[in-house]
Amino acid sequence: MTTALLLACAAAVSPPAPEGRTQTGGRARRAPGAAAIPVGVGLVTLVAFLTDRAGLVIAASMAAATAVFLIQDRRASRAEARAREACAVFLGHVATGVQAGSSLPEALARAARQLPAGTPAQVVRDVSLMAHHARSATIAAVETPALQRVAVLWSVSAARGVPVSKLIGAARDELDHAARHRAATHAALAGPKTTAAVLAALPLAGMGMGAAMGARPIAFLTGGGLGGVLLIAGTCLVCGGVLSAHAIIRGAAS
């Protein structure tokens, strides 16, 4: 029981933000949600013993942990999409500025002021850092992968004599192409996503049909004993199926 509670609560803990994983002063910041694991385990254990419904509490904890994980993963995916979109817009402004005759530091500074609304804070910080360091003919190390290429492109331009505007424009076109590919892939996966959601809801539909026939499945599953064991096993299988389908779909989308 303790192991199941620990796994459920650990999955429900919010992962640290990307900026929280960066190092400051040579020391990595501690994940803010790490201390919530023993607290969550203690609360779930306390509720289980107080209500005398350990099976119901464990099953509810697993379902809640799975739901929290999926919600957090969806939010992270949306944040990554916004970051890629902002980087594409930023690189487009930089390439246009350089083509218009501006120096790269001037183009970076001007493009930094034209970031779209809703740009993630990490991208805003990286862009501001790049614009600041570019005045001294250097490109600062940044965390955003799409922006890390700017330093490489600048070095290639200086070493090979290739116009930096063409290189940055090519990088922007690559981001746009990748965005269109992801959009088409997500549209193609709409059917499998719907199928996975329907299959995950089938146990609830079966319980509803049993209740309509007078079999009282809810009372049996929440009453403890064999019903509690079956509830935990069934919830574990459903959560495992949902997470497996999510991993397969995410892998296909990437």
C-alpha positions in Angstrom: 0.0 0.0 0.0 2.8 2.4 0.9 4.5 1.9 -2.4 1.3 2.6 -4.4 0.6 5.7 -2.4 4.2 6.9 -2.9 4.0 6.4 -6.7 0.7 8.1 -7.0 1.8 11.1 -5.0 5.1 11.3 -6.8 3.4 11.4 -10.1 1.1 14.2 -8.9 4.0 16.5 -7.9 4.5 19.4 -10.3 7.9 19.2 -12.1 10.1 22.2 -11.8 10.0 24.9 -14.4 12.7 25.0 -17.0 14.3 28.1 -15.4 14.2 26.3 -12.1 16.5 23.6 -13.5 19.3 26.0 -14.4 22.2 26.5 -12.1 22.9 29.6 -10.2 26.2 30.2 -8.6 27.3 26.7 -9.4 24.5 25.1 -7.5 21.4 23.6 -8.9 18.1 25.0 -7.5 16.1 22.5 -5.5 12.8 21.4 -7.1 10.0 23.3 -5.2 7.7 20.3 -5.4 10.0 17.7 -3.9 8.9 18.4 -0.3 5.3 17.8 -1.3 5.9 14.0 -1.8 6.0 13.0 1.8 3.2 15.4 2.7 1.1 13.9 0.0 1.8 10.4 1.1 0.9 11.3 4.7 -2.3 12.9 3.7 -3.4 10.0 1.5 -2.6 7.5 4.2 -4.4 9.6 6.8 -7.5 9.9 4.7 -7.4 6.2 3.9 -7.4 5.2 7.6 -9.9 7.8 8.7 -12.5 6.9 6.1 -11.8 3.1 6.2 -11.9 3.1 2.4 -8.2 2.5 1.6 -9.0 1.0 -1.8 -11.1 4.0 -2.9 -8.5 6.5 -1.7 -5.7 4.7 -3.5 -7.6 4.4 -6.7 -8.7 8.0 -6.5 -5.1 9.0 -5.9 -3.9 7.1 -8.9 -6.6 8.6 -11.1 -5.8 12.1 -9.8 -2.1 11.7 -10.3 -2.6 10.5 -13.9 -4.9 13.5 -14.6 -2.4 15.9 -13.1 0.4 14.4 -15.2 -1.6 14.7 -18.4 -2.6 18.3 -17.7 0.9 19.3 -16.9 2.3 17.6 -20.0 -0.3 19.4 -22.1 0.6 22.7 -20.6 4.3 22.1 -21.2 3.6 21.2 -24.8 1.6 24.4 -25.3 4.5 26.4 -23.7 7.0 24.7 -26.0 4.8 25.5 -29.0 4.6 29.2 -28.0 8.3 29.3 -27.5 9.0 27.9 -31.0 6.5 30.3 -32.5 8.1 33.3 -30.7 11.6 32.2 -31.8 10.4 32.0 -35.4 9.0 35.5 -35.3 12.1 36.8 -33.6 14.5 35.2 -36.1 12.3 36.6 -38.9 12.6 40.1 -37.6 16.4 39.7 -37.2 16.8 38.4 -40.7 14.6 41.3 -42.1 16.6 43.9 -40.1 20.0 42.6 -41.3 18.7 42.5 -44.9 17.6 46.1 -44.5 21.2 47.1 -43.7 21.2 47.0 -39.9 24.0 45.3 -38.0 23.3 42.1 -36.2 23.4 43.7 -32.7 20.9 46.4 -33.9 18.7 43.8 -35.6 18.7 41.7 -32.4 17.8 44.7 -30.2 15.0 45.8 -32.5 13.6 42.3 -32.9 13.7 41.8 -29.1 11.2 44.7 -28.8 8.8 43.1 -31.3 8.2 39.7 -29.6 4.6 38.6 -29.7 2.3 38.8 -26.7 2.3 35.6 -24.6 6.0 34.8 -25.3 7.3 32.5 -22.5 9.5 34.3 -19.9 12.5 32.1 -20.7 12.5 33.1 -24.3 12.1 36.8 -23.3 15.1 36.5 -21.0 17.2 34.7 -23.6 16.4 37.3 -26.3 17.2 40.2 -24.0 20.5 38.5 -23.0 21.4 38.0 -26.6 20.6 41.6 -27.6 22.7 42.9 -24.6 25.8 40.7 -25.3 25.7 41.3 -29.1 26.8 44.9 -28.5 30.2 43.5 -27.5 30.4 41.3 -30.6 29.6 38.1 -28.6 26.5 36.0 -28.3 25.6 34.9 -24.8 24.8 31.3 -24.0 21.0 30.8 -23.8 18.7 28.0 -22.8 16.2 28.1 -25.7 17.4 25.6 -28.3 16.1 27.6 -31.3 18.1 30.6 -30.2 21.3 28.7 -29.5 21.8 28.4 -33.3 22.2 32.2 -33.7 25.7 32.0 -32.1 26.7 29.2 -34.4 25.3 30.9 -37.5 27.1 34.1 -36.6 30.4 32.1 -36.3 29.8 30.4 -39.6 29.0 33.8 -41.3 32.3 35.3 -39.9 34.4 32.2 -40.9 32.9 31.5 -44.3 31.7 34.9 -45.4 28.1 33.8 -45.9 25.6 36.6 -45.2 24.2 36.1 -41.7 20.7 37.2 -42.9 20.5 34.2 -45.2 21.5 31.8 -42.5 19.1 33.2 -39.9 16.4 33.3 -42.6 17.0 29.6 -43.3 16.8 28.8 -39.6 13.5 30.7 -39.4 12.1 28.7 -42.4 13.2 25.5 -40.8 11.2 26.4 -37.7 8.1 27.3 -39.8 8.4 24.0 -41.7 8.6 22.0 -38.4 5.6 23.9 -37.1 3.5 23.0 -40.2 4.7 19.4 -39.9 3.6 19.2 -36.3 0.2 20.7 -37.0 -0.4 18.2 -39.8 0.8 15.3 -37.6 -1.5 16.4 -34.7 -4.4 16.6 -37.1 -3.7 13.1 -38.4 -3.6 11.8 -34.8 -7.0 13.2 -33.9 -8.6 9.8 -34.6 -6.3 7.8 -32.3 -6.7 10.3 -29.6 -10.5 10.0 -29.7 -10.2 6.2 -29.7 -7.9 6.3 -26.7 -10.4 8.6 -24.8 -13.3 6.3 -25.6 -11.5 3.2 -24.5 -10.5 4.9 -21.2 -14.2 5.8 -20.6 -15.5 2.3 -21.3 -15.1 1.1 -17.6 -17.2 4.0 -16.5 -19.8 3.2 -19.1 -19.8 -0.5 -17.9 -20.3 0.6 -14.3 -23.2 2.8 -15.4 -24.8 0.0 -17.3 -24.4 -2.3 -14.3 -26.0 0.3 -12.0 -28.9 0.6 -14.4 -29.4 -3.1 -14.2 -29.4 -3.1 -10.4 -26.1 -4.8 -10.0 -24.8 -2.1 -7.7 -21.1 -2.1 -8.9 -20.2 1.2 -7.3 -21.2 -0.1 -3.8 -19.3 -3.3 -4.4 -16.1 -1.6 -5.6 -16.1 1.1 -2.8 -17.1 -1.2 0.0 -13.7 -2.6 0.7 -12.5 -6.2 0.6 -12.5 -7.9 -2.8 -14.2 -4.9 -4.3 -11.5 -2.6 -3.1 -8.8 -4.9 -4.6 -10.6 -5.0 -7.9 -11.1 -1.2 -7.9 -7.3 -0.7 -7.4 -6.4 -3.2 -10.0 -8.9 -1.8 -12.5 -7.8 1.8 -11.9 -4.2 0.8 -12.2 -4.9 -0.9 -15.6 -6.9 2.1 -16.9 -4.2 4.6 -15.8 -1.5 2.5 -17.3 -3.5 2.2 -20.6 -4.0 6.0 -20.7 -0.4 6.7 -20.0 0.8 4.2 -22.6 -1.5 5.6 -25.2 -0.3 9.1 -24.4 3.3 8.0 -24.7 2.6 6.3 -28.1 0.7 9.3 -29.5 3.3 11.7 -28.2 6.1 9.7 -29.8 4.3 9.6 -33.1 3.7 13.3 -33.0 7.3 14.1 -32.4 
